[in-house]
Amino acid sequence: MTETTSTASAGSRRPLVVRTPDELRRATATAGRTALVPTMGALHEGHRSLMRIARERADTVVVSVFVNPLQFGPGEDFERYPRDLDADTEVCAQESVDIVFAPATETMYPAEQMVTVDAGAMGGRLEGASRPGHFTGVLTVVAKLFHLVRPDLAVFGEKDAQQIALVRRMVADLDIPVEIVGAPILRDPDGLASSSRNVYLSDPERVSARALSRALAAGREAAPGGAAAVRTAALAVLEGAAQADPPVELDYLALVDPATFTEAPDGHRGAAVLAVAARVGATRLIDNTSITL
């Protein structure tokens, strides 16, 4: 276990904040069983749920806070993505995190040209098709974090279902000795999946955005009718939301195999993921639900 610094608030200790690989190596030298929770900061209740799972399973919990430029495309929200390390560190303190790794961009990417991790065919589907290069950026930073932190396990939220599937594939294909733990989606009381980007939504936009979780629920309820019924039920909700003020602008709705993220055929039986991405105002949101057909 690592040494902590001064008290943050009643009942919590501030984690040790480290910013370089050398500092991280010293901090984890005697860490015991280590869990990593990779984040881009702007920590919310969903992140807290990941930290709690990590805390239950490890001696030392490391939370990385790094807004990764490689996973943002042109015109995306890299510059305006919320950043508040003090607030994030306080959240980590409240969840008994031991170490916060908050490197600078030049620390993670010191060279202009670099080797990256190709996300393969699955990385070009759904989110990868809408955001070319996104998953190459995700897998590259996750691989670097695994090598730097050397965790025994890493906890990822299942809201990013395609991301966690790709991380599992990378770990298997590249023989990286890390257990990948999925954490269930945490939802706000109105059904909206917890996300750092929810802070961008105005009150009317948030009302419209609830259609995503309603569409997934409608699809899940239609599962006894098969794949076509699932898609029809979910699309009906989203078509109605497209007429709302402000409208929900659908990017994709897909029912896919959870291992490959290829479209589930009409006769598909077994596990599937119903995934949706849409824009409400200037904010792009994703959500998904697991379905058994």
C-alpha positions in Angstrom: 0.0 0.0 0.0 1.3 3.5 -0.8 1.7 6.4 1.5 -1.0 9.0 1.4 -0.8 12.7 2.1 -3.0 15.1 4.2 -6.6 14.5 5.0 -9.0 15.7 2.3 -12.3 15.5 4.3 -13.8 13.7 7.2 -13.3 10.0 6.7 -11.2 10.2 3.6 -7.4 10.5 2.8 -6.0 12.2 -0.2 -4.4 9.7 -2.6 -0.8 10.1 -3.7 -0.8 12.1 -7.0 2.0 11.1 -9.3 2.7 12.6 -12.7 5.7 10.7 -14.2 6.5 7.0 -14.9 9.4 7.2 -12.4 7.1 8.5 -9.7 4.6 5.8 -10.5 7.1 3.0 -10.4 8.3 4.2 -6.9 4.7 4.5 -5.7 3.7 1.0 -6.8 7.0 -0.8 -5.9 5.3 -2.6 -2.9 1.7 -2.2 -4.0 0.6 -5.9 -3.7 -2.4 -6.8 -5.8 -3.1 -3.7 -7.9 -6.2 -2.5 -9.7 -6.3 0.2 -12.4 -9.3 2.4 -13.2 -8.4 4.3 -16.4 -10.3 7.6 -16.8 -10.2 10.9 -18.5 -11.2 12.7 -15.4 -14.5 14.7 -14.9 -15.3 11.9 -12.4 -18.9 11.1 -11.7 -21.0 8.4 -10.0 -20.2 5.9 -12.7 -16.5 6.3 -12.1 -17.1 5.9 -8.4 -18.8 2.5 -9.0 -15.6 1.4 -10.9 -13.4 2.5 -8.0 -15.6 0.5 -5.5 -15.2 -2.6 -7.5 -11.4 -2.1 -7.7 -11.3 -1.4 -4.0 -13.0 -4.7 -3.2 -10.6 -6.7 -5.4 -7.1 -5.2 -4.8 -4.7 -4.0 -2.2 -3.8 -0.9 -4.1 -6.1 1.1 -6.4 -4.7 3.3 -9.1 -6.9 5.8 -11.0 -5.4 7.3 -14.1 -6.6 10.8 -15.1 -5.6 11.6 -18.6 -7.5 13.3 -21.4 -6.1 11.3 -24.3 -5.8 13.3 -27.5 -5.3 10.2 -29.7 -8.9 9.2 -29.2 -10.4 12.5 -30.3 -11.1 13.2 -33.9 -11.1 16.6 -35.8 -14.0 18.7 -34.5 -14.6 16.7 -31.4 -14.5 18.1 -27.9 -10.9 17.6 -26.8 -10.3 21.3 -26.0 -13.5 21.7 -24.0 -13.5 18.3 -22.3 -13.9 19.1 -18.6 -10.7 19.1 -16.6 -10.5 19.6 -12.8 -7.8 17.5 -11.2 -8.5 18.9 -7.7 -12.1 17.8 -7.9 -11.2 14.4 -9.3 -8.6 13.8 -6.6 -11.3 14.6 -4.0 -13.6 12.0 -5.5 -10.7 9.5 -5.5 -10.1 10.3 -1.8 -13.7 9.7 -0.9 -13.5 6.3 -2.6 -10.3 5.3 -0.8 -8.1 5.3 -4.0 -4.4 5.0 -3.2 -2.7 6.6 -6.2 -3.8 9.1 -8.9 -1.7 9.0 -12.0 -2.1 12.3 -13.8 0.5 12.5 -16.6 1.0 15.4 -19.0 0.4 14.8 -22.7 4.1 15.1 -23.4 4.8 12.5 -20.8 2.5 10.0 -22.4 3.4 10.9 -26.0 7.0 12.4 -26.0 7.5 11.8 -29.8 5.6 13.2 -32.8 5.7 9.9 -34.6 4.9 6.8 -32.6 3.8 3.2 -32.7 0.1 2.7 -32.1 -2.1 -0.3 -31.5 -4.3 -1.1 -34.5 -7.9 -1.9 -33.4 -8.5 -4.2 -36.3 -11.8 -4.9 -38.0 -13.9 -4.5 -34.9 -12.4 -1.1 -34.3 -13.9 0.1 -37.6 -17.5 -0.8 -36.7 -20.1 1.4 -35.0 -18.2 3.9 -32.9 -15.1 3.2 -35.0 -17.0 4.0 -38.2 -18.4 7.2 -36.7 -15.1 8.2 -35.2 -12.3 6.9 -37.4 -9.1 6.2 -35.4 -10.9 6.5 -32.1 -10.2 3.0 -30.9 -6.6 3.0 -32.1 -6.2 5.9 -29.7 -8.0 4.1 -26.9 -6.1 0.9 -27.2 -2.8 2.7 -27.5 -3.3 4.6 -24.3 -4.7 1.6 -22.5 -1.7 -0.5 -23.5 0.7 2.2 -22.3 -1.2 2.4 -19.0 -1.0 -1.3 -18.5 2.8 -1.3 -19.1 3.3 1.7 -16.8 1.0 0.6 -13.9 1.4 -3.1 -14.3 -2.0 -3.9 -12.7 -3.3 -7.3 -11.9 -6.8 -6.2 -13.0 -8.4 -3.2 -14.7 -12.0 -2.0 -14.3 -13.9 -0.6 -17.3 -17.5 0.6 -17.5 -19.8 -1.4 -19.7 -21.4 1.8 -21.1 -18.5 1.7 -23.5 -19.4 -1.8 -24.6 -17.3 -1.8 -27.8 -14.3 -0.4 -26.0 -14.3 -3.1 -23.3 -14.7 -5.8 -26.0 -11.7 -4.4 -27.8 -9.6 -4.1 -24.7 -10.4 -7.8 -23.9 -9.4 -8.7 -27.5 -6.1 -6.7 -27.2 -5.2 -8.4 -23.9 -5.9 -11.8 -25.4 -4.1 -11.2 -28.7 -1.1 -9.5 -27.2 -0.8 -11.8 -24.1 -1.0 -8.9 -21.6 -1.4 -10.4 -18.1 -4.3 -8.2 -16.9 -7.7 -9.3 -15.8 -10.4 -7.1 -17.4 -13.4 -6.5 -15.2 -16.6 -5.0 -16.5 -18.7 -2.8 -14.3 -22.5 -2.5 -14.9 -23.8 0.8 -16.4 -24.8 3.3 -13.7 -27.8 5.4 -14.5 -29.1 8.7 -13.2 -32.6 8.6 -11.7 -34.1 9.8 -15.0 -32.5 6.8 -16.8 -29.7 8.6 -18.5 -26.4 6.7 -18.4 -23.8 8.5 -16.3 -21.3 10.2 -18.5 -18.8 13.1 -18.2 -20.5 14.6 -21.3 -23.9 14.9 -19.5 -22.7 18.2 -18.1 -22.9 19.7 -21.6 -26.7 19.1 -21.8 -29.1 21.9 -21.1 -32.3 21.0 -19.2 -34.4 20.6 -22.4 -31.6 18.6 -24.1 -31.4 16.3 -21.1 -35.2 15.6 -21.4 -34.8 14.7 -25.1 -31.7 12.5 -24.3 -33.8 10.2 -22.1 -35.1 8.7 -25.3 -31.9 6.7 -25.6 -32.5 4.6 -22.5 -36.2 4.4 -23.3 -35.4 3.0 -26.8 -33.1 0.4 -25.3 -35.7 -0.6 -22.8 -38.3 -1.0 -25.6 -35.9 -3.1 -27.5 -35.1 -5.3 -24.5 -38.9 -5.8 -23.9 -39.3 -6.9 -27.5 -36.6 -9.6 -27.3 -39.0 -12.6 -27.3 -40.0 -11.6 -30.8 -36.4 -11.9 -32.1 -33.8 -9.5 -33.5 -36.1 -7.7 -36.0 -38.6 -7.0 -33.3 -35.9 -5.6 -31.0 -34.7 -3.2 -33.7 -38.3 -2.1 -34.7 -39.3 -1.4 -31.1 -36.1 0.7 -30.4 -36.3 2.6 -33.6 -39.9 3.6 -33.0 -38.9 5.4 -29.8 -36.0 7.1 -31.5 -38.1 8.2 -34.5 -40.4 9.9 -32.1 -37.5 11.6 -30.3 -36.3 12.9 -33.7 -39.4 15.1 -33.7 -38.8 16.4 -30.2 -37.5 19.9 -29.3 -34.6 19.7 -29.2 -34.4 16.7 -31.5 -32.4 13.5 -31.0 -30.2 13.0 -34.1 -29.5 9.3 -34.4 -26.0 8.2 -35.4 -26.6 4.5 -35.2 -28.8 1.8 -33.6 -27.3 -1.6 -33.9 -28.0 -5.1 -32.5 -24.7 -6.9 -32.5 -22.7 -9.9 -31.4 -21.0 -8.9 -28.1 -17.7 -10.6 -29.0 -17.3 -9.1 -32.5 -19.7 -6.2 -32.8 -21.0 -7.5 -36.1 -24.7 -7.2 -36.8 -26.8 -9.9 -35.3 -28.8 -11.7 -38.0 -32.6 -12.0 -37.7 -32.2 -15.6 -36.6 -29.6 -14.8 -33.9 -30.0 -16.7 -30.7 -28.2 -16.1 -27.4 -26.4 -13.0 -26.2 -26.5 -9.7 -28.0 -25.8 -6.0 -27.4 -28.3 -3.3 -28.5 -26.1 -0.2 -28.9 -27.1 3.4 -29.7 -25.3 6.7 -30.4 -27.0 10.0 -31.0 -26.5 13.7 -30.8 -28.6 16.1 -28.8 -27.6 19.6 -29.5 -23.8 19.7 -29.7 -23.4 16.6 -27.4 -22.9 13.1 -28.6 -24.1 10.3 -26.3 -23.8 6.5 -26.4 -25.6 3.8 -24.5 -26.3 0.1 -24.7 -28.0 -2.8 -23.1 -27.4 -6.5 -23.1 -30.2 -8.7 -24.5 -30.7 -12.4 -24.7 -32.5 -13.6 -27.8 
